[in-house]
Amino acid sequence: MPERSKERDGGLAPPSLLRAGARFEGLLALRAPGRVDGCVSGEVVASDLLWIGRSARVNARIEAPEIVIEGEFDGEAEASGRIELLQTARVRARLDTPRLVLVEGCFFEGRCRTDAESEDPAEPDHTAESEPQTELPPQR
């Protein structure tokens, strides 16, 4: 019997594709929304929402339109829409997304690039570790 989905922001979390205690190594390709509650190592490519559940441990490179993280994630993640770290999230990663949502209580260590349109190395890198900009004197 499929596990019942969780409530989130008025919507539902997707059903679990990899239950707690299960392990997967390699390329995981998803064509529909999915939730991972087990251990994944390798690469995850999703064409819809990817939900990393509270009991999940993921060490991977991830590409998806939207990523929600409740569990542990180490690696790199690229989302074309947004990445959301919920209260129980423990993330050590490089994140690349136009929108990052951090819920109070989550843990994030790493880099985050939120300027998805700037791929030119000559352009400034707007990351969480960027140096503060120098203020210009007032013009006369």
CORKATA-V648260 format. One record per run of one state. SS is the DSSP state (h for helix, s for strand, l for the rest). FROM is the first residue (numbers start at 1). TO is the last residue. If there is no record, write none. Layout:
BEGIN
ss:SS from:FROM to:TO
ss:SS from:FROM to:TO
END
This chain:
BEGIN
ss:l from:1 to:6
ss:s from:7 to:8
ss:l from:9 to:10
ss:s from:11 to:12
ss:l from:13 to:15
ss:s from:16 to:18
ss:l from:19 to:22
ss:s from:23 to:30
ss:l from:31 to:33
ss:s from:34 to:36
ss:l from:37 to:38
ss:s from:39 to:46
ss:l from:47 to:49
ss:s from:50 to:52
ss:l from:53 to:56
ss:s from:57 to:69
ss:l from:70 to:71
ss:s from:72 to:85
ss:l from:86 to:89
ss:s from:90 to:97
ss:l from:98 to:99
ss:s from:100 to:102
ss:l from:103 to:106
ss:s from:107 to:113
ss:l from:114 to:126
ss:s from:127 to:127
ss:l from:128 to:140
END
